[in-house]
Amino acid sequence: MFRVGLTGGIGSGKSTASGLFAQQGVPVIDADAIAREVVAPGQPALEAIRQAFGAAAIGADGTLDRAWLRTRVFAAPDERQRLEELLHPLIRDAIRDRVRRLTAPYVIIAIPLLVEKGWRSEVDRVLVIDAPVEQQIARTASRDQMQTEDVMRILAAQGSREERLAAADDVLCNEGDLNALRERVTLLHQRYLRLAGQR
């Protein structure tokens, strides 16, 4: 299975690009979706988070209070590291399991922190979705109803745009409209089918 790791900064358009690959019939494994699954009520990771961060991490409905936890971990790098140490091994195992069960020519694995957290060995090729920082901030603030300062904190916690671009095998520029992005995804899809067929 040829594995393409799709990554990019917050608000760069990772979900949109992933959706366009899915429209081409490509299976997409989303690390963020898996992260939500492993902290669902009844999952061991939710109890581990409660023990590590306290009862305030769990909402009245018994689910993870994402807004509370996000505010806490992005304000303290050591807290963020503790959360990642809890969750990343579970996410990695789930991704590997899903890849093993696929039969398509190639798979897109969307991993927001692929470059920053050393996940390069999990993929054969790195595709970076890139957008100007101003667009990233505006998209995220609008999408998540966040203050600009909060978005800036998340951006600061991620690797720099330059680091991601340096690690890229392919770059998908997402500063135009959806049709332009769709055309670029179609071209990359053909390239990845060729690369998968050469293995």
Secondary structure, DSSP 4 states (H G I P E B T S, - for coil): -EEEEEE--TTSSHHHHHHHHHHTT--EEEHHHHHHHHTSTTSHHHHHHHHHH-GGGB-TTSSB-HHHHHHHHHH-HHHHHHHHHHHHHHHHHHHHHHHHT--SSEEEEE-TTTTTTT-GGG-SEEEEEE--HHHHHHHHHHHHT--HHHHHHHHHHSPPHHHHHHH-SEEEE-SS-HHHHHHHHHHHHHHHHHHHHT-
